[in-house]
Amino acid sequence: MNIEEVDLEASLKAARPFLGHVHLADTNRQALGHGRLDGAGVLSALAEIGYQGYLAFEVFPLPEACTAIRDGLAAVRAAAIGLSL
């Protein structure tokens, strides 16, 4: 969606009936926070539509796997503060 959609948040809202799980990656396929994706906007849109499905990281293990996991989790936690996810 990041590449093809003009408004990612609006696209997520429109896709609401079809969302079963969401793969999270930044614009460069690294963990959130390592590119230009508005992770807070994505999570806010998911909270707004009442999304209760799975979130999965689909990222390159850069700079290495453990750091990618830690950075991704930290970005999601920071963006999700105050959201009902």
N, CA, C and O atoms as a Tinker XYZ file with bonds, in Angstrom:
   340  protein
     1  N      0.822000   -1.194000    0.000000    73     2
     2  CA     0.000000    0.000000    0.000000    64     1     3
     3  C      0.863000    1.253000    0.000000    63     2     4     5
     4  O      0.502000    2.261000   -0.607000    81     3
     5  N      1.993000    1.188000    0.677000    73     3     6
     6  CA     2.873000    2.341000    0.783000    64     5     7
     7  C      3.257000    2.888000   -0.591000    63     6     8     9
     8  O      3.342000    4.103000   -0.770000    81     7
     9  N      3.486000    2.017000   -1.548000    73     7    10
    10  CA     3.934000    2.437000   -2.875000    64     9    11
    11  C      2.764000    2.845000   -3.761000    63    10    12    13
    12  O      2.868000    3.810000   -4.518000    81    11
    13  N      1.662000    2.125000   -3.674000    73    11    14
    14  CA     0.577000    2.292000   -4.633000    64    13    15
    15  C     -0.525000    3.252000   -4.214000    63    14    16    17
    16  O     -1.218000    3.796000   -5.074000    81    15
    17  N     -0.702000    3.470000   -2.948000    73    15    18
    18  CA    -1.820000    4.283000   -2.476000    64    17    19
    19  C     -1.399000    5.723000   -2.213000    63    18    20    21
    20  O     -0.317000    5.975000   -1.682000    81    19
    21  N     -2.252000    6.657000   -2.585000    73    19    22
    22  CA    -1.990000    8.080000   -2.361000    64    21    23
    23  C     -2.152000    8.421000   -0.882000    63    22    24    25
    24  O     -1.357000    9.177000   -0.324000    81    23
    25  N     -3.181000    7.862000   -0.254000    73    23    26
    26  CA    -3.481000    8.131000    1.153000    64    25    27
    27  C     -3.570000    6.798000    1.879000    63    26    28    29
    28  O     -4.599000    6.124000    1.828000    81    27
    29  N     -2.507000    6.424000    2.545000    73    27    30
    30  CA    -2.419000    5.117000    3.191000    64    29    31
    31  C     -3.495000    4.928000    4.251000    63    30    32    33
    32  O     -4.117000    3.868000    4.326000    81    31
    33  N     -3.716000    5.948000    5.068000    73    31    34
    34  CA    -4.718000    5.823000    6.129000    64    33    35
    35  C     -6.119000    5.628000    5.548000    63    34    36    37
    36  O     -6.879000    4.793000    6.038000    81    35
    37  N     -6.467000    6.393000    4.507000    73    35    38
    38  CA    -7.780000    6.247000    3.869000    64    37    39
    39  C     -7.919000    4.868000    3.231000    63    38    40    41
    40  O     -9.001000    4.282000    3.254000    81    39
    41  N     -6.851000    4.357000    2.672000    73    39    42
    42  CA    -6.879000    3.035000    2.051000    64    41    43
    43  C     -7.105000    1.949000    3.092000    63    42    44    45
    44  O     -7.855000    1.004000    2.847000    81    43
    45  N     -6.468000    2.071000    4.245000    73    43    46
    46  CA    -6.691000    1.101000    5.320000    64    45    47
    47  C     -8.145000    1.136000    5.776000    63    46    48    49
    48  O     -8.755000    0.091000    6.002000    81    47
    49  N     -8.690000    2.317000    5.907000    73    47    50
    50  CA   -10.090000    2.444000    6.322000    64    49    51
    51  C    -11.021000    1.818000    5.291000    63    50    52    53
    52  O    -11.998000    1.165000    5.657000    81    51
    53  N    -10.729000    2.011000    4.009000    73    51    54
    54  CA   -11.560000    1.436000    2.943000    64    53    55
    55  C    -11.435000   -0.085000    2.903000    63    54    56    57
    56  O    -12.380000   -0.778000    2.525000    81    55
    57  N    -10.278000   -0.599000    3.291000    73    55    58
    58  CA   -10.032000   -2.045000    3.254000    64    57    59
    59  C    -10.497000   -2.753000    4.518000    63    58    60    61
    60  O    -10.303000   -3.961000    4.656000    81    59
    61  N    -11.097000   -2.035000    5.421000    73    59    62
    62  CA   -11.485000   -2.580000    6.728000    64    61    63
    63  C    -12.125000   -3.969000    6.661000    63    62    64    65
    64  O    -11.716000   -4.850000    7.416000    81    63
    65  N    -13.106000   -4.201000    5.794000    73    63    66
    66  CA   -13.755000   -5.521000    5.807000    64    65    67
    67  C    -12.837000   -6.665000    5.371000    63    66    68    69
    68  O    -13.150000   -7.833000    5.601000    81    67
    69  N    -11.731000   -6.339000    4.755000    73    67    70
    70  CA   -10.858000   -7.353000    4.190000    64    69    71
    71  C     -9.577000   -7.583000    4.997000    63    70    72    73
    72  O     -8.794000   -8.472000    4.662000    81    71
    73  N     -9.356000   -6.806000    6.042000    73    71    74
    74  CA    -8.114000   -6.909000    6.806000    64    73    75
    75  C     -8.173000   -8.073000    7.791000    63    74    76    77
    76  O     -9.041000   -8.122000    8.663000    81    75
    77  N     -7.236000   -9.009000    7.640000    73    75    78
    78  CA    -7.130000  -10.124000    8.567000    64    77    79
    79  C     -5.852000  -10.047000    9.372000    63    78    80    81
    80  O     -5.811000  -10.455000   10.533000    81    79
    81  N     -4.812000   -9.526000    8.755000    73    79    82
    82  CA    -3.559000   -9.236000    9.445000    64    81    83
    83  C     -2.839000   -8.147000    8.658000    63    82    84    85
    84  O     -3.066000   -7.976000    7.460000    81    83
    85  N     -1.980000   -7.421000    9.341000    73    83    86
    86  CA    -1.275000   -6.297000    8.732000    64    85    87
    87  C      0.221000   -6.531000    8.870000    63    86    88    89
    88  O      0.721000   -6.781000    9.967000    81    87
    89  N      0.927000   -6.448000    7.756000    73    87    90
    90  CA     2.389000   -6.537000    7.768000    64    89    91
    91  C      2.934000   -5.135000    7.909000    63    90    92    93
    92  O      2.577000   -4.246000    7.135000    81    91
    93  N      3.788000   -4.929000    8.881000    73    91    94
    94  CA     4.372000   -3.620000    9.121000    64    93    95
    95  C      5.823000   -3.589000    8.669000    63    94    96    97
    96  O      6.629000   -4.428000    9.070000    81    95
    97  N      6.140000   -2.630000    7.844000    73    95    98
    98  CA     7.519000   -2.378000    7.433000    64    97    99
    99  C      7.596000   -0.912000    7.056000    63    98   100   101
   100  O      6.606000   -0.327000    6.616000    81    99
   101  N      8.752000   -0.324000    7.224000    73    99   102
   102  CA     8.921000    1.065000    6.822000    64   101   103
   103  C      9.111000    1.131000    5.310000    63   102   104   105
   104  O      9.140000    0.098000    4.641000    81   103
   105  N      9.238000    2.319000    4.781000    73   103   106
   106  CA     9.309000    2.518000    3.334000    64   105   107
   107  C     10.516000    1.860000    2.689000    63   106   108   109
   108  O     10.520000    1.628000    1.480000    81   107
   109  N     11.536000    1.559000    3.473000    73   107   110
   110  CA    12.753000    0.934000    2.958000    64   109   111
   111  C     12.847000   -0.538000    3.341000    63   110   112   113
   112  O     13.914000   -1.143000    3.241000    81   111
   113  N     11.719000   -1.118000    3.783000    73   111   114
   114  CA    11.611000   -2.514000    4.199000    64   113   115
   115  C     12.384000   -2.821000    5.474000    63   114   116   117
   116  O     12.644000   -3.983000    5.783000    81   115
   117  N     12.750000   -1.781000    6.210000    73   115   118
   118  CA    13.363000   -1.973000    7.520000    64   117   119
   119  C     12.296000   -1.752000    8.587000    63   118   120   121
   120  O     11.140000   -1.476000    8.268000    81   119
   121  N     12.683000   -1.875000    9.844000    73   119   122
   122  CA    11.741000   -1.685000   10.946000    64   121   123
   123  C     11.182000   -0.268000   10.930000    63   122   124   125
   124  O     11.830000    0.663000   10.451000    81   123
   125  N      9.966000   -0.116000   11.462000    73   123   126
   126  CA     9.372000    1.216000   11.562000    64   125   127
   127  C     10.345000    2.154000   12.256000    63   126   128   129
   128  O     11.011000    1.783000   13.222000    81   127
   129  N     10.413000    3.370000   11.748000    73   127   130
   130  CA    11.325000    4.348000   12.310000    64   129   131
   131  C     12.627000    4.470000   11.538000    63   130   132   133
   132  O     13.418000    5.378000   11.792000    81   131
   133  N     12.854000    3.565000   10.601000    73   131   134
   134  CA    14.083000    3.583000    9.808000    64   133   135
   135  C     13.849000    4.116000    8.392000    63   134   136   137
   136  O     14.763000    4.117000    7.567000    81   135
   137  N     12.641000    4.561000    8.120000    73   135   138
   138  CA    12.303000    5.081000    6.795000    64   137   139
   139  C     11.397000    6.290000    6.933000    63   138   140   141
   140  O     11.533000    7.067000    7.878000    81   139
   141  N     10.475000    6.453000    5.997000    73   139   142
   142  CA     9.621000    7.645000    5.972000    64   141   143
   143  C      8.145000    7.368000    6.280000    63   142   144   145
   144  O      7.324000    8.283000    6.211000    81   143
   145  N      7.801000    6.143000    6.611000    73   143   146
   146  CA     6.401000    5.801000    6.863000    64   145   147
   147  C      5.898000    6.478000    8.134000    63   146   148   149
   148  O      6.607000    6.531000    9.139000    81   147
   149  N      4.685000    6.991000    8.086000    73   147   150
   150  CA     4.038000    7.564000    9.269000    64   149   151
   151  C      3.394000    6.413000   10.049000    63   150   152   153
   152  O      2.198000    6.151000    9.924000    81   151
   153  N      4.213000    5.738000   10.852000    73   151   154
   154  CA     3.719000    4.602000   11.622000    64   153   155
   155  C      2.597000    4.981000   12.559000    63   154   156   157
   156  O      1.655000    4.209000   12.740000    81   155
   157  N      2.678000    6.152000   13.156000    73   155   158
   158  CA     1.614000    6.615000   14.057000    64   157   159
   159  C      0.308000    6.793000   13.286000    63   158   160   161
   160  O     -0.763000    6.465000   13.797000    81   159
   161  N      0.390000    7.308000   12.066000    73   159   162
   162  CA    -0.807000    7.480000   11.245000    64   161   163
   163  C     -1.439000    6.152000   10.869000    63   162   164   165
   164  O     -2.663000    6.017000   10.875000    81   163
   165  N     -0.606000    5.170000   10.543000    73   163   166
   166  CA    -1.102000    3.834000   10.207000    64   165   167
   167  C     -1.792000    3.211000   11.413000    63   166   168   169
   168  O     -2.908000    2.705000   11.294000    81   167
   169  N     -1.146000    3.241000   12.565000    73   167   170
   170  CA    -1.739000    2.652000   13.767000    64   169   171
   171  C     -2.984000    3.408000   14.199000    63   170   172   173
   172  O     -3.933000    2.803000   14.697000    81   171
   173  N     -2.994000    4.713000   14.017000    73   171   174
   174  CA    -4.178000    5.501000   14.342000    64   173   175
   175  C     -5.357000    5.103000   13.448000    63   174   176   177
   176  O     -6.485000    4.976000   13.923000    81   175
   177  N     -5.092000    4.910000   12.162000    73   175   178
   178  CA    -6.155000    4.488000   11.236000    64   177   179
   179  C     -6.677000    3.108000   11.630000    63   178   180   181
   180  O     -7.884000    2.869000   11.597000    81   179
   181  N     -5.780000    2.203000   12.000000    73   179   182
   182  CA    -6.207000    0.870000   12.426000    64   181   183
   183  C     -7.051000    0.938000   13.696000    63   182   184   185
   184  O     -8.044000    0.221000   13.823000    81   183
   185  N     -6.659000    1.798000   14.634000    73   183   186
   186  CA    -7.450000    1.959000   15.860000    64   185   187
   187  C     -8.822000    2.547000   15.539000    63   186   188   189
   188  O     -9.830000    2.143000   16.118000    81   187
   189  N     -8.852000    3.498000   14.618000    73   187   190
   190  CA   -10.111000    4.158000   14.260000    64   189   191
   191  C    -11.121000    3.186000   13.656000    63   190   192   193
   192  O    -12.323000    3.336000   13.870000    81   191
   193  N    -10.649000    2.192000   12.904000    73   191   194
   194  CA   -11.580000    1.226000   12.305000    64   193   195
   195  C    -11.830000    0.029000   13.215000    63   194   196   197
   196  O    -12.545000   -0.902000   12.845000    81   195
   197  N    -11.237000    0.057000   14.410000    73   195   198
   198  CA   -11.460000   -1.017000   15.368000    64   197   199
   199  C    -10.742000   -2.306000   15.002000    63   198   200   201
   200  O    -11.203000   -3.393000   15.348000    81   199
   201  N     -9.619000   -2.193000   14.306000    73   199   202
   202  CA    -8.870000   -3.379000   13.887000    64   201   203
   203  C     -8.401000   -4.157000   15.102000    63   202   204   205
   204  O     -7.782000   -3.593000   16.004000    81   203
   205  N     -8.693000   -5.453000   15.128000    73   203   206
   206  CA    -8.306000   -6.321000   16.239000    64   205   207
   207  C     -7.474000   -7.511000   15.772000    63   206   208   209
   208  O     -7.248000   -8.449000   16.536000    81   207
   209  N     -7.019000   -7.477000   14.523000    73   207   210
   210  CA    -6.241000   -8.588000   13.974000    64   209   211
   211  C     -4.780000   -8.514000   14.356000    63   210   212   213
   212  O     -4.379000   -7.746000   15.230000    81   211
   213  N     -4.005000   -9.321000   13.686000    73   211   214
   214  CA    -2.574000   -9.412000   13.969000    64   213   215
   215  C     -1.786000   -8.310000   13.285000    63   214   216   217
   216  O     -2.152000   -7.843000   12.207000    81   215
   217  N     -0.706000   -7.902000   13.922000    73   215   218
   218  CA     0.302000   -7.030000   13.331000    64   217   219
   219  C      1.577000   -7.864000   13.242000    63   218   220   221
   220  O      1.978000   -8.487000   14.224000    81   219
   221  N      2.204000   -7.880000   12.095000    73   219   222
   222  CA     3.429000   -8.660000   11.911000    64   221   223
   223  C      4.493000   -7.781000   11.285000    63   222   224   225
   224  O      4.204000   -6.970000   10.405000    81   223
   225  N      5.721000   -7.944000   11.741000    73   223   226
   226  CA     6.834000   -7.254000   11.098000    64   225   227
   227  C      7.260000   -8.072000    9.884000    63   226   228   229
   228  O      7.426000   -9.289000    9.961000    81   227
   229  N      7.428000   -7.397000    8.797000    73   227   230
   230  CA     7.947000   -8.028000    7.582000    64   229   231
   231  C      9.084000   -7.126000    7.108000    63   230   232   233
   232  O      8.925000   -6.331000    6.182000    81   231
   233  N     10.228000   -7.269000    7.762000    73   231   234
   234  CA    11.332000   -6.332000    7.555000    64   233   235
   235  C     12.649000   -7.073000    7.309000    63   234   236   237
   236  O     12.801000   -8.248000    7.642000    81   235
   237  N     13.583000   -6.345000    6.718000    73   235   238
   238  CA    14.934000   -6.872000    6.599000    64   237   239
   239  C     15.570000   -6.896000    7.989000    63   238   240   241
   240  O     15.297000   -6.005000    8.794000    81   239
   241  N     16.395000   -7.870000    8.288000    73   239   242
   242  CA    17.042000   -7.950000    9.601000    64   241   243
   243  C     18.251000   -7.020000    9.684000    63   242   244   245
   244  O     19.388000   -7.469000    9.835000    81   243
   245  N     17.984000   -5.713000    9.581000    73   243   246
   246  CA    19.057000   -4.714000    9.563000    64   245   247
   247  C     18.919000   -3.761000   10.739000    63   246   248   249
   248  O     17.793000   -3.392000   11.071000    81   247
   249  N     19.977000   -3.350000   11.375000    73   247   250
   250  CA    21.355000   -3.734000   11.087000    64   249   251
   251  C     21.626000   -5.196000   11.402000    63   250   252   253
   252  O     22.563000   -5.789000   10.868000    81   251
   253  N     20.802000   -5.776000   12.273000    73   251   254
   254  CA    20.784000   -7.224000   12.492000    64   253   255
   255  C     19.441000   -7.561000   13.116000    63   254   256   257
   256  O     18.731000   -6.667000   13.577000    81   255
   257  N     19.084000   -8.837000   13.136000    73   255   258
   258  CA    17.720000   -9.252000   13.478000    64   257   259
   259  C     17.225000   -8.744000   14.830000    63   258   260   261
   260  O     16.123000   -8.202000   14.908000    81   259
   261  N     17.999000   -8.902000   15.884000    73   259   262
   262  CA    17.536000   -8.492000   17.223000    64   261   263
   263  C     17.283000   -6.994000   17.309000    63   262   264   265
   264  O     16.319000   -6.558000   17.937000    81   263
   265  N     18.139000   -6.214000   16.683000    73   263   266
   266  CA    17.949000   -4.764000   16.688000    64   265   267
   267  C     16.716000   -4.385000   15.887000    63   266   268   269
   268  O     15.970000   -3.491000   16.288000    81   267
   269  N     16.491000   -5.045000   14.770000    73   267   270
   270  CA    15.298000   -4.766000   13.953000    64   269   271
   271  C     14.029000   -5.042000   14.758000    63   270   272   273
   272  O     13.078000   -4.262000   14.717000    81   271
   273  N     14.022000   -6.148000   15.482000    73   271   274
   274  CA    12.861000   -6.489000   16.317000    64   273   275
   275  C     12.660000   -5.438000   17.409000    63   274   276   277
   276  O     11.550000   -4.941000   17.601000    81   275
   277  N     13.729000   -5.105000   18.118000    73   275   278
   278  CA    13.640000   -4.105000   19.199000    64   277   279
   279  C     13.157000   -2.765000   18.663000    63   278   280   281
   280  O     12.265000   -2.148000   19.246000    81   279
   281  N     13.744000   -2.310000   17.550000    73   279   282
   282  CA    13.365000   -1.022000   16.977000    64   281   283
   283  C     11.915000   -1.026000   16.516000    63   282   284   285
   284  O     11.193000   -0.053000   16.733000    81   283
   285  N     11.482000   -2.110000   15.881000    73   283   286
   286  CA    10.096000   -2.202000   15.424000    64   285   287
   287  C      9.110000   -2.167000   16.570000    63   286   288   289
   288  O      8.105000   -1.457000   16.515000    81   287
   289  N      9.396000   -2.936000   17.612000    73   287   290
   290  CA     8.516000   -2.937000   18.787000    64   289   291
   291  C      8.483000   -1.571000   19.457000    63   290   292   293
   292  O      7.419000   -1.103000   19.862000    81   291
   293  N      9.637000   -0.933000   19.577000    73   291   294
   294  CA     9.685000    0.394000   20.198000    64   293   295
   295  C      8.870000    1.402000   19.394000    63   294   296   297
   296  O      8.162000    2.227000   19.972000    81   295
   297  N      8.965000    1.342000   18.069000    73   295   298
   298  CA     8.211000    2.273000   17.221000    64   297   299
   299  C      6.707000    2.042000   17.343000    63   298   300   301
   300  O      5.934000    2.998000   17.402000    81   299
   301  N      6.291000    0.777000   17.380000    73   299   302
   302  CA     4.863000    0.471000   17.524000    64   301   303
   303  C      4.364000    0.918000   18.889000    63   302   304   305
   304  O      3.295000    1.520000   18.993000    81   303
   305  N      5.125000    0.632000   19.927000    73   303   306
   306  CA     4.703000    1.044000   21.275000    64   305   307
   307  C      4.603000    2.562000   21.388000    63   306   308   309
   308  O      3.649000    3.080000   21.970000    81   307
   309  N      5.573000    3.269000   20.840000    73   307   310
   310  CA     5.545000    4.733000   20.897000    64   309   311
   311  C      4.368000    5.293000   20.113000    63   310   312   313
   312  O      3.709000    6.230000   20.566000    81   311
   313  N      4.099000    4.729000   18.945000    73   311   314
   314  CA     3.003000    5.226000   18.104000    64   313   315
   315  C      1.648000    4.862000   18.683000    63   314   316   317
   316  O      0.669000    5.569000   18.446000    81   315
   317  N      1.571000    3.763000   19.443000    73   315   318
   318  CA     0.287000    3.269000   19.937000    64   317   319
   319  C     -0.130000    3.889000   21.259000    63   318   320   321
   320  O     -1.221000    3.598000   21.750000    81   319
   321  N      0.703000    4.735000   21.850000    73   319   322
   322  CA     0.341000    5.360000   23.116000    64   321   323
   323  C     -0.952000    6.153000   22.934000    63   322   324   325
   324  O     -1.042000    7.030000   22.075000    81   323
   325  N     -1.924000    5.839000   23.739000    73   323   326
   326  CA    -3.203000    6.529000   23.671000    64   325   327
   327  C     -4.189000    5.935000   22.684000    63   326   328   329
   328  O     -5.327000    6.397000   22.605000    81   327
   329  N     -3.786000    4.923000   21.932000    73   327   330
   330  CA    -4.697000    4.292000   20.979000    64   329   331
   331  C     -5.287000    3.040000   21.596000    63   330   332   333
   332  O     -4.675000    2.420000   22.466000    81   331
   333  N     -6.460000    2.673000   21.153000    73   331   334
   334  CA    -7.099000    1.453000   21.665000    64   333   335
   335  C     -6.852000    0.305000   20.704000    63   334   336   337
   336  O     -7.759000   -0.143000   20.003000    81   335
   337  N     -5.611000   -0.165000   20.681000    73   335   338
   338  CA    -5.260000   -1.324000   19.840000    64   337   339
   339  C     -5.161000   -2.562000   20.691000    63   338   340
   340  O     -4.876000   -3.643000   20.176000    81   339
